[in-house]
Amino acid sequence: MRTKKNMEIREYAREKKVYLWEIGQKLGVNAFTMTRRMRSELSDDQKARIIAIIDEIATEGATENASTKLHQ
């Protein structure tokens, strides 16, 4: 059975409830390009950049959710 590449990134994004298209948007690429990039194992530098983006998106989402609750 084949295993998916970049599983640590995929799992981390899932944990943080971040979609690949959101990561692609921050990188300035479309969802299809992001999915294609994930098919090959990324370099350590690329992985670190994507993990930082996941954290950024997750933080933005948490901030948006908190402010939405305050305004209800």
KAGIBEL-V36904 format. One record per backbone hydrogen bond with DSSP energy under -0.5 kcal/mol. NH is the residue of the N-H (numbers start at 1). CO is the residue of the C=O. Records with the same first field share a line. If there is no record, write none. Layout:
BEGIN
NH->CO  CO
END
This chain:
BEGIN
7->4
9->6
10->6
11->7
12->8
13->9
14->10
15->11
16->12
17->14
18->13
22->19
23->19
24->20
25->21
26->22
27->23
28->24  25
29->24
34->30
35->31
36->32
37->33
38->34
39->36
40->37
47->43
48->44
49->45
50->46
51->47
52->48
53->49
54->50
55->51
56->52
57->53
58->54
59->55
60->56
61->57
62->58
63->59
64->60
65->61
66->62
67->63
68->64
69->65
70->66
71->67
72->69
END
